[in-house]
């Protein structure tokens, strides 16, 4: 029996190491199938996306993933052109979208939005970003990228740098890393440290150290995960301006890192990674984006097929 069949994906906290490894194995399998075989996996199924926030990679990777496994997609990518502008509630929009589809992907500005949608919808709901909370499929693709590029996750030293307060990908990644034996270094301005309301739960899952100095222990890291400063989530623009451009990963920093270290970024990037890094062997953020398509294809295949694929 496929344990993922018709299941919501709301939080990475719902996935233990065994479940993650099953998803990784399914992703490896899907990457090995030819295009004809892949298109049989979700033939005749429809994905609906509902995005109350702008997105490029997440929405298009779900769209591309569904197409690659034989399904089709429809939805709302610009909420200003939907009935939400007329005052339609999230609950009603979710109900309507679930009528038209077999699985619903939601991104929303409010914390708790995806869990609420899952209670309303009679079709599986995938959280594509809920407020400042989580982005579980991003974390799964991040973990998969680390495993593919470093051949393992256990035993690695991983640095996470940037906006650790508002960056929801950070929280999902930390919860996911809690399933592995890793050494985590958190690097951020004082004002952008991990939120105090999340510290207790994270510390139950893994240990970490905090620093404001990007160069501290940089030579020990196997993975450097870079995040942008989340300008849109700052309640005060003056506070954003104080920390804007706090860290820039360039060739000078790369020279201090391990030769086989990798640099990741959930994208989009602003100026926190120099374009000079792009053509180095250490830059893996574009591969990371490609893995995201395969991870999402595997997840959709598992959710929509009773016996897996």
Residue pairs with C-beta under 8 A, 6 or more apart in sequence:
1 306
1 307
2 302
2 305
2 306
2 307
2 308
3 19
3 22
4 19
4 22
4 23
4 299
4 302
4 303
4 308
5 302
5 303
5 304
5 305
5 306
5 308
6 124
6 303
7 124
7 303
8 114
8 118
8 124
8 125
8 126
8 127
9 124
9 125
9 126
9 127
9 136
9 137
9 299
9 303
10 114
10 115
10 118
10 125
10 127
10 130
10 134
10 136
11 115
11 127
11 133
11 134
11 136
11 172
11 175
12 134
12 136
12 139
12 140
12 172
12 173
12 175
12 176
13 175
14 136
15 23
15 136
15 140
15 176
15 179
16 179
17 179
17 180
20 140
20 143
20 176
20 179
23 140
23 144
23 295
23 298
23 299
23 302
24 143
24 144
24 147
26 298
26 301
26 302
26 308
26 309
27 144
27 291
27 294
27 295
27 297
27 298
29 298
29 309
30 38
30 41
30 69
30 294
30 297
30 298
30 301
30 309
31 294
35 68
38 68
38 69
38 70
38 297
39 68
39 69
39 70
40 70
41 69
41 70
41 297
41 301
41 305
41 309
42 66
42 69
42 70
42 71
42 300
42 301
42 304
42 305
43 69
43 70
43 71
44 70
44 71
45 66
45 70
45 71
45 72
45 102
45 103
45 300
45 304
46 71
46 72
46 73
46 74
46 100
46 101
46 102
46 103
47 62
47 63
47 66
47 71
47 72
47 73
47 74
47 75
47 101
47 102
47 103
47 104
47 105
47 300
48 73
48 74
48 75
48 97
48 98
48 100
48 101
48 103
48 104
48 105
49 59
49 62
49 63
49 73
49 74
49 75
49 76
49 77
49 104
49 105
49 106
49 128
50 75
50 76
50 93
50 94
50 97
50 104
50 105
50 106
50 107
50 108
51 59
51 75
51 76
51 77
51 78
51 79
51 106
51 107
51 128
52 79
52 84
52 106
52 107
52 108
52 109
52 113
53 107
53 108
53 109
53 129
55 77
55 107
55 128
55 129
56 268
57 267
57 268
57 289
57 292
58 107
58 128
58 129
58 135
58 137
58 138
58 292
59 77
59 105
59 107
59 128
61 289
61 292
61 293
61 296
62 73
62 105
62 126
62 128
62 296
62 300
63 73
64 293
65 293
65 294
65 296
65 297
65 300
66 72
66 73
66 297
66 300
67 73
68 293
68 297
69 297
69 300
69 301
71 102
71 300
71 304
74 100
74 101
75 97
75 105
76 82
76 84
76 93
76 97
79 85
82 88
82 93
83 93
84 90
84 93
90 108
90 113
90 116
90 117
91 116
91 120
94 104
94 106
94 117
94 120
94 121
94 125
95 120
95 121
97 104
97 121
98 104
98 120
98 121
98 122
98 123
101 123
102 123
102 124
102 304
103 123
103 124
103 125
103 126
103 300
103 303
103 304
104 117
104 121
104 123
104 124
104 125
104 126
105 125
105 126
105 128
106 113
106 114
106 117
106 125
106 126
106 127
106 128
106 130
107 128
107 129
107 130
108 114
108 117
108 129
108 130
108 131
109 131
110 130
110 131
111 130
111 131
111 132
111 133
112 130
112 131
112 133
113 130
113 131
114 125
114 126
114 127
114 128
114 130
115 127
115 130
117 125
118 124
118 125
124 303
126 137
126 299
126 303
127 134
127 135
127 136
127 137
128 135
128 137
129 135
129 138
129 168
130 168
131 168
132 166
132 168
132 195
132 233
133 168
133 171
134 168
134 171
134 172
134 175
135 168
135 169
135 172
135 266
136 172
137 292
137 295
137 296
137 299
138 169
138 172
138 173
138 266
138 292
139 169
139 172
139 173
139 175
139 176
140 176
140 295
140 299
141 288
141 291
141 292
141 295
141 296
142 169
142 173
142 176
142 225
142 264
142 266
142 288
143 153
143 173
143 176
143 177
144 291
144 295
145 264
145 284
145 287
145 288
145 291
146 153
146 156
146 158
146 223
146 262
146 264
147 153
148 287
148 291
149 262
149 284
149 287
150 156
150 222
150 223
150 262
153 177
153 180
153 182
154 180
154 181
154 182
155 181
155 182
156 182
156 183
156 222
156 223
157 182
157 183
157 185
157 217
157 220
157 221
157 222
157 223
158 177
158 182
158 183
158 184
158 185
158 221
158 222
158 223
158 225
159 184
159 185
159 186
159 187
159 217
159 218
159 221
159 223
159 224
159 225
160 170
160 173
160 174
160 184
160 185
160 186
160 187
160 225
160 227
161 186
161 187
161 188
161 214
161 224
161 225
161 226
161 227
161 247
161 249
162 170
162 187
162 188
162 192
162 226
162 227
162 228
162 229
162 246
162 247
162 272
163 170
163 188
163 192
163 227
163 228
163 229
163 230
163 243
164 170
164 186
164 188
164 192
164 193
164 194
164 227
165 188
165 191
165 192
165 193
165 194
165 195
166 192
166 230
166 233
166 234
167 227
167 228
167 230
169 227
169 266
170 194
170 227
171 194
171 198
171 202
173 225
174 184
174 194
174 202
174 205
174 206
174 208
175 201
175 202
175 205
177 184
177 205
177 206
178 202
178 204
178 205
178 206
179 205
182 206
184 206
184 207
184 208
184 209
185 208
185 209
185 210
185 211
185 216
185 217
185 221
186 193
186 194
186 208
186 209
186 210
186 211
187 210
187 211
187 212
187 213
187 214
187 216
187 247
188 194
188 210
188 212
188 246
189 212
189 242
189 243
189 246
190 212
191 239
191 242
191 243
192 229
192 243
192 246
193 210
194 202
194 210
202 208
211 217
214 247
214 249
214 253
215 253
215 256
218 224
218 253
218 256
218 257
219 256
219 257
219 258
220 258
221 257
221 258
221 261
222 258
222 260
222 261
222 262
223 261
223 262
223 263
223 264
224 249
224 257
224 261
224 262
224 263
224 264
225 264
225 265
226 247
226 249
226 263
226 264
226 265
226 269
226 272
226 273
227 265
227 266
227 272
228 265
228 268
228 269
228 270
228 272
229 240
229 243
229 244
229 245
229 246
229 270
229 272
231 240
231 244
234 240
245 271
245 272
247 272
248 271
248 272
248 273
248 274
249 263
249 272
249 273
249 274
249 277
250 274
250 276
250 277
251 274
251 276
251 277
251 280
254 263
254 277
254 280
254 282
257 282
261 282
262 282
262 283
262 284
263 273
263 277
263 282
263 283
263 284
263 285
264 284
264 285
264 288
265 272
265 273
265 285
265 288
266 288
267 285
267 288
267 289
269 285
273 283
273 285
277 283
278 286
301 308
301 309
302 308
302 309
